[in-house]
Amino acid sequence: MANIHISGLHKTYGDTAVLHGIDLHIAEGEFVVLVGPSGCGKSTLLRALAGLERSDGGSIAFDGQRIDHLPPQQRKLAMVFQSYALYPHMTVRNNMAFGLREQRQPEALVQARIAKAAAVLHLDDYLERYPRQLSGGQRQRVAMGRAMVREPVAFLFDEPLSNLDAQLRVQMRAEIRALQRQLGTTTVYVTHDQEEAMTMADRIVVLRAGRIEQIGAPLELYDHPANAFVARFIGSPPMNLIHARWSPQGLTLGPGVHLPAPPGSTGPEGAPVHLGVRPEHLLLWTGDSPLPADAPRLRLRVHSLDHLGAATELYGTVVGAEDQGPWLARLHGRYFARAGDEVTLTWEAQRNHLFDATTGLRWAAATRPAELQAF
């Protein structure tokens, strides 16, 4: 297992900068997920770590020893690719053995490691089959087994589940997480799927345009996003955002649309902010029970409605602030409404998120947890 330290890492392609001074520490045995939109640099960062891309500045160290000058085969890493990269003319056994045989390891050791990995991955009955005879999930297990037999200091995964159907993806991410816990091997995992990141990671690294936006545990990023980008990217469906003006008396969203000022928020009178509320935190209020004095509430004009079984999603615009785009409410249970209907939404005051409308940074830094002060 490796303790990985990346410091000031830069990468450019011609005149295009892809990584801008990445600083990241990954503890021994930790499962870290790199997540972000397409083109954010997450796969480039992983490939630089693996030695498949040469960085243009900065350093990479394993357990305090610089390795960025070493070729891939000397870094003692194992990488699992999106495409599986299995040799179609080789059996599962020979695919798993290939790397060890290239290293001229004794055949007894090769077979012992294959047997161990096959038992863990439930591949015992498939060792003499060819990749074409396997399902997508089985091929992914073979790719993982080929990585396991090398007993690397760290596993690197580059979007390994993107070729699988939705049900199998859910199953495989649980299996990969369980396997990593069993082995205790340091793991760096790249995905564009924030739900994958939330369910698998010890810590998530959110990237945008080659820079780290925030690092933290999944629920830390969900509950305390450092900026509006992270707030929208982490969470499914994305957080609702709406423009407002702040004052000690409250938030003004539009003519006649006012909300109580979020508890603990401070700032200059009339400052532009974005109010964020997650769709799953919104509640339908019918007026049959009193609301707390600080409870926000808005009128939503319904545009469409989706029934998801255990939940109902209402899409619409905030009455009095229609020019600010759609809002989504994910309500527990089943509700019925027609396009054009108006409903009242409320939520707990502590569910508010405020962001500076100019910088996108989380508002009222003095009230934020100490671990987020640097963002």
C-alpha positions as CSV (number, residue, x, y, z in Angstrom):
1,M,0.0,0.0,0.0
2,A,1.2,3.5,-0.8
3,N,0.9,6.9,0.6
4,I,0.6,9.2,-2.5
5,H,1.6,12.8,-2.5
6,I,1.0,15.0,-5.6
7,S,2.5,18.5,-5.5
8,G,2.1,21.3,-8.0
9,L,1.4,19.0,-10.9
10,H,1.1,20.7,-14.3
11,K,0.2,19.3,-17.7
12,T,-0.2,21.0,-21.0
13,Y,-0.9,19.9,-24.5
14,G,0.6,22.4,-26.8
15,D,-0.7,25.8,-25.7
16,T,-3.6,24.2,-23.7
17,A,-3.1,23.8,-20.0
18,V,-5.0,20.7,-18.7
19,L,-3.7,20.6,-15.1
20,H,-3.0,23.7,-13.1
21,G,-0.7,23.0,-10.2
22,I,-2.6,20.0,-8.6
23,D,-1.9,19.4,-4.9
24,L,-3.3,16.2,-3.5
25,H,-2.4,13.8,-0.7
26,I,-3.9,10.3,-0.6
27,A,-3.4,8.3,2.6
28,E,-2.4,4.7,2.7
29,G,-5.4,2.4,2.1
30,E,-7.7,5.3,1.2
31,F,-10.3,5.1,-1.6
32,V,-10.2,8.5,-3.4
33,V,-12.5,9.3,-6.3
34,L,-11.7,12.0,-8.9
35,V,-14.9,13.4,-10.3
36,G,-15.9,16.2,-12.6
37,P,-17.3,17.0,-16.0
38,S,-15.8,15.8,-19.3
39,G,-12.5,17.6,-20.0
40,C,-11.9,18.6,-16.4
41,G,-8.5,16.7,-16.3
42,K,-9.4,13.8,-14.1
43,S,-8.2,11.1,-16.5
44,T,-5.1,13.1,-17.4
45,L,-4.3,13.3,-13.6
46,L,-4.7,9.5,-13.3
47,R,-2.6,8.8,-16.4
48,A,0.1,11.1,-15.0
49,L,0.0,9.1,-11.8
50,A,0.4,5.9,-13.7
51,G,3.2,7.2,-15.9
52,L,1.2,7.1,-19.1
53,E,1.4,10.9,-19.4
54,R,4.6,12.9,-18.5
55,S,3.8,15.9,-16.4
56,D,5.3,19.3,-17.3
57,G,5.9,20.4,-13.7
58,G,5.4,19.3,-10.1
59,S,6.1,16.0,-8.4
60,I,4.5,12.6,-7.5
61,A,5.8,10.7,-4.6
62,F,5.0,7.3,-3.1
63,D,5.8,6.9,0.6
64,G,8.1,10.0,0.3
65,Q,10.0,8.7,-2.7
66,R,9.7,10.6,-6.1
67,I,8.4,8.3,-8.8
68,D,7.5,10.8,-11.6
69,H,10.7,10.0,-13.4
70,L,10.0,6.3,-13.5
71,P,8.4,4.5,-16.4
72,P,4.9,2.9,-15.8
73,Q,6.2,-0.7,-15.3
74,Q,8.5,0.5,-12.4
75,R,5.8,2.3,-10.4
76,K,4.2,-0.9,-9.0
77,L,0.7,0.3,-9.9
78,A,-2.2,-1.6,-11.5
79,M,-4.6,0.1,-13.7
80,V,-8.1,-1.0,-14.7
81,F,-9.4,0.7,-17.9
82,Q,-12.8,1.5,-19.2
83,S,-12.4,-0.9,-22.2
84,Y,-11.1,-3.8,-20.0
85,A,-8.1,-4.2,-22.4
86,L,-8.2,-8.0,-22.3
87,Y,-6.4,-10.1,-24.9
88,P,-9.2,-11.8,-26.9
89,H,-7.0,-14.7,-28.0
90,M,-6.1,-15.6,-24.3
91,T,-8.1,-17.4,-21.7
92,V,-9.0,-15.7,-18.5
93,R,-6.2,-17.5,-16.8
94,N,-3.6,-16.4,-19.3
95,N,-5.0,-12.8,-19.3
96,M,-4.5,-12.7,-15.5
97,A,-1.1,-14.3,-15.8
98,F,0.3,-12.1,-18.5
99,G,1.8,-9.3,-16.5
100,L,3.5,-11.7,-14.0
101,R,4.9,-13.8,-16.8
102,E,6.3,-10.7,-18.4
103,Q,8.1,-10.1,-15.1
104,R,9.4,-13.7,-15.3
105,Q,7.8,-14.6,-12.0
106,P,7.9,-18.3,-11.1
107,E,5.0,-20.2,-12.5
108,A,4.0,-21.6,-9.1
109,L,3.7,-18.0,-7.8
110,V,1.7,-17.0,-10.9
111,Q,-0.8,-19.8,-10.4
112,A,-1.1,-19.3,-6.7
113,R,-1.9,-15.6,-7.2
114,I,-4.4,-16.4,-9.9
115,A,-6.2,-18.9,-7.7
116,K,-6.4,-16.4,-4.9
117,A,-7.8,-13.6,-7.1
118,A,-10.2,-15.9,-8.8
119,A,-11.6,-17.1,-5.5
120,V,-12.1,-13.5,-4.3
121,L,-13.7,-12.4,-7.6
122,H,-15.8,-15.6,-8.1
123,L,-14.0,-16.4,-11.4
124,D,-13.0,-20.0,-10.6
125,D,-15.4,-21.5,-13.1
126,Y,-14.3,-19.1,-15.9
127,L,-10.5,-19.4,-15.9
128,E,-10.5,-21.5,-19.2
129,R,-12.9,-19.3,-21.0
130,Y,-12.1,-16.5,-23.5
131,P,-13.3,-12.9,-23.1
132,R,-15.8,-13.3,-25.8
133,Q,-17.6,-15.9,-23.7
134,L,-18.0,-13.6,-20.8
135,S,-20.6,-11.0,-19.8
136,G,-19.5,-7.3,-19.3
137,G,-19.4,-7.7,-15.6
138,Q,-17.3,-10.9,-15.8
139,R,-14.9,-9.2,-18.1
140,Q,-14.6,-6.3,-15.6
141,R,-13.8,-8.9,-12.9
142,V,-11.1,-10.4,-15.1
143,A,-9.5,-6.9,-15.6
144,M,-9.6,-6.4,-11.8
145,G,-8.1,-9.9,-11.3
146,R,-5.3,-9.1,-13.6
147,A,-4.6,-6.0,-11.5
148,M,-4.9,-7.9,-8.2
149,V,-2.4,-10.6,-9.0
150,R,0.4,-8.0,-9.4
151,E,-0.2,-7.1,-5.7
152,P,0.4,-3.4,-6.5
153,V,1.0,-0.5,-4.1
154,A,-2.1,1.2,-5.5
155,F,-5.1,0.5,-7.8
156,L,-6.0,3.0,-10.5
157,F,-9.5,2.8,-12.1
158,D,-10.3,4.9,-15.1
159,E,-14.2,4.9,-15.5
160,P,-14.3,1.1,-15.3
161,L,-18.1,0.8,-15.1
162,S,-19.2,3.2,-17.9
163,N,-19.7,0.3,-20.4
164,L,-22.1,-1.6,-18.1
165,D,-25.9,-1.3,-17.9
166,A,-27.4,0.6,-14.9
167,Q,-28.2,-2.4,-12.8
168,L,-24.9,-4.0,-13.3
169,R,-23.1,-0.8,-12.5
170,V,-24.7,-0.6,-9.1
171,Q,-23.8,-4.2,-8.4
172,M,-20.2,-3.8,-9.6
173,R,-19.5,-0.6,-7.7
174,A,-20.6,-2.4,-4.5
175,E,-18.2,-5.2,-5.3
176,I,-15.3,-3.0,-6.1
177,R,-15.8,-1.1,-2.8
178,A,-16.0,-4.3,-0.8
179,L,-12.9,-5.7,-2.5
180,Q,-10.9,-2.6,-1.8
181,R,-11.9,-2.7,1.9
182,Q,-10.9,-6.4,2.0
183,L,-7.5,-5.8,0.4
184,G,-6.9,-2.4,2.0
185,T,-5.0,-1.2,-1.1
186,T,-4.8,2.5,-1.8
187,T,-7.2,3.2,-4.7
188,V,-7.7,6.2,-7.0
189,Y,-10.9,6.0,-9.1
190,V,-12.0,8.2,-11.9
191,T,-15.6,8.7,-12.8
192,H,-17.9,11.4,-14.3
193,D,-20.8,9.9,-12.3
194,Q,-21.2,11.7,-9.0
195,E,-23.5,9.0,-7.7
196,E,-20.7,6.5,-8.1
197,A,-18.4,8.9,-6.3
198,M,-20.8,9.4,-3.4
199,T,-21.3,5.7,-2.8
200,M,-17.7,4.5,-3.2
201,A,-15.3,7.1,-1.9
202,D,-13.7,7.8,1.4
203,R,-12.9,11.2,-0.1
204,I,-14.0,12.9,-3.3
205,V,-11.9,15.3,-5.3
206,V,-14.0,17.6,-7.4
207,L,-12.2,18.9,-10.5
208,R,-13.1,21.6,-13.0
209,A,-11.0,22.9,-15.8
210,G,-7.8,21.3,-14.4
211,R,-8.2,22.7,-10.9
212,I,-9.4,21.2,-7.7
213,E,-12.7,22.8,-6.5
214,Q,-13.1,20.9,-3.2
215,I,-11.8,17.8,-1.4
216,G,-13.8,16.0,1.3
217,A,-15.9,13.1,2.5
218,P,-19.0,12.5,0.4
219,L,-21.5,13.9,2.9
220,E,-19.2,16.9,3.7
221,L,-19.4,17.9,0.0
222,Y,-23.2,17.3,-0.1
223,D,-23.9,19.2,3.1
224,H,-21.2,22.0,2.8
225,P,-20.3,22.6,-0.8
226,A,-17.5,25.1,-1.1
227,N,-19.0,26.9,-4.1
228,A,-22.0,26.8,-6.5
229,F,-20.2,24.5,-8.9
230,V,-19.7,21.8,-6.3
231,A,-23.3,22.4,-5.0
232,R,-24.7,21.7,-8.5
233,F,-22.3,18.9,-9.4
234,I,-22.7,16.8,-6.1
235,G,-26.2,15.6,-5.6
236,S,-28.7,14.0,-7.9
237,P,-30.8,15.7,-9.0
238,P,-28.7,18.9,-8.9
239,M,-29.3,21.7,-6.4
240,N,-31.8,24.4,-7.3
241,L,-30.2,27.9,-7.5
242,I,-32.0,31.2,-7.7
243,H,-30.6,34.8,-7.6
244,A,-31.5,37.0,-4.7
245,R,-30.4,40.2,-2.8
246,W,-29.4,39.8,0.8
247,S,-30.3,42.0,3.7
248,P,-30.6,41.4,7.5
249,Q,-34.4,41.4,7.0
250,G,-34.3,38.7,4.4
251,L,-33.7,37.6,0.8
252,T,-35.4,39.3,-2.1
253,L,-35.9,37.0,-5.1
254,G,-38.1,39.3,-7.1
255,P,-41.0,41.8,-6.8
256,G,-43.0,40.7,-3.8
257,V,-40.9,37.5,-3.3
258,H,-39.1,37.6,0.0
259,L,-37.7,34.9,2.3
260,P,-36.3,35.1,5.8
261,A,-32.5,35.6,6.0
262,P,-30.8,32.3,6.6
263,P,-29.7,31.9,10.2
264,G,-26.1,33.1,10.8
265,S,-25.7,34.8,7.4
266,T,-24.0,38.2,7.3
267,G,-23.0,40.5,4.5
268,P,-23.5,44.0,3.0
269,E,-27.0,45.3,2.4
270,G,-28.2,44.4,-1.1
271,A,-25.4,42.0,-1.9
272,P,-26.2,39.6,-4.8
273,V,-26.3,36.0,-3.8
274,H,-27.5,32.7,-5.1
275,L,-29.9,30.8,-2.8
276,G,-29.5,27.0,-3.2
277,V,-32.0,24.3,-2.0
278,R,-31.8,20.7,-2.9
279,P,-34.9,19.2,-4.6
280,E,-35.1,16.4,-2.0
281,H,-35.3,18.9,0.8
282,L,-38.4,20.7,-0.5
283,L,-41.8,19.9,1.0
284,L,-45.3,20.5,-0.2
285,W,-47.3,22.8,2.2
286,T,-51.0,22.8,2.0
287,G,-51.7,25.3,4.8
288,D,-53.3,22.8,7.1
289,S,-50.6,23.2,9.8
290,P,-48.6,26.2,11.0
291,L,-45.0,26.7,9.8
292,P,-42.1,27.8,12.0
293,A,-41.5,31.6,11.9
294,D,-38.1,31.2,10.0
295,A,-39.4,28.6,7.5
296,P,-39.0,29.7,3.9
297,R,-41.8,29.2,1.5
298,L,-42.3,29.8,-2.2
299,R,-45.0,29.4,-4.8
300,L,-44.1,27.1,-7.6
301,R,-46.1,27.2,-10.9
302,V,-46.0,23.6,-12.2
303,H,-44.9,22.9,-15.7
304,S,-44.7,19.1,-15.6
305,L,-44.9,16.2,-13.1
306,D,-43.1,12.8,-13.1
307,H,-44.1,9.9,-10.9
308,L,-41.2,7.7,-9.8
309,G,-43.1,5.3,-7.7
310,A,-42.0,6.2,-4.1
311,A,-41.4,9.9,-5.1
312,T,-43.0,12.6,-7.3
313,E,-40.9,15.2,-9.2
314,L,-42.5,18.6,-9.8
315,Y,-40.9,20.9,-12.4
316,G,-41.8,24.5,-12.5
317,T,-40.9,28.2,-12.0
318,V,-41.0,30.3,-8.9
319,V,-43.9,32.7,-9.0
320,G,-42.6,36.2,-9.1
321,A,-39.2,35.1,-10.4
322,E,-40.1,33.2,-13.5
323,D,-37.2,34.6,-15.5
324,Q,-34.7,32.7,-13.3
325,G,-35.3,29.3,-14.8
326,P,-36.9,26.1,-13.6
327,W,-37.0,24.6,-10.1
328,L,-37.4,20.9,-9.3
329,A,-39.0,19.5,-6.2
330,R,-38.6,15.8,-5.4
331,L,-41.4,15.0,-3.0
332,H,-41.7,11.8,-1.0
333,G,-44.9,10.0,-1.9
334,R,-47.4,10.5,-4.7
335,Y,-48.9,13.8,-5.7
336,F,-51.0,14.9,-8.6
337,A,-51.0,18.3,-10.3
338,R,-51.6,19.8,-13.7
339,A,-49.5,22.2,-15.8
340,G,-50.3,25.7,-14.6
341,D,-51.3,24.7,-11.1
342,E,-49.5,26.6,-8.3
343,V,-48.3,24.9,-5.1
344,T,-46.5,26.1,-2.0
345,L,-43.1,24.7,-1.2
346,T,-41.3,25.0,2.1
347,W,-38.2,23.6,3.6
348,E,-36.2,23.7,6.9
349,A,-34.2,26.9,7.3
350,Q,-31.0,25.1,7.9
351,R,-31.3,23.5,4.5
352,N,-30.5,26.9,2.8
353,H,-27.2,27.3,0.9
354,L,-26.0,30.8,0.0
355,F,-23.3,31.5,-2.6
356,D,-21.7,34.8,-3.7
357,A,-23.3,35.6,-7.0
358,T,-20.0,37.0,-8.4
359,T,-17.4,34.5,-7.2
360,G,-19.6,31.5,-6.7
361,L,-18.0,30.9,-3.2
362,R,-20.1,29.8,-0.3
363,W,-21.6,32.8,1.5
364,A,-20.9,33.9,5.1
365,A,-17.5,32.2,5.5
366,A,-17.4,32.9,9.2
367,T,-20.2,30.4,9.8
368,R,-18.6,27.6,7.7
369,P,-16.9,24.6,9.2
370,A,-13.2,25.1,9.8
371,E,-12.2,22.4,7.2
372,L,-13.8,24.5,4.4
373,Q,-12.2,27.8,5.3
374,A,-9.5,27.4,2.7
375,F,-11.9,27.1,-0.2
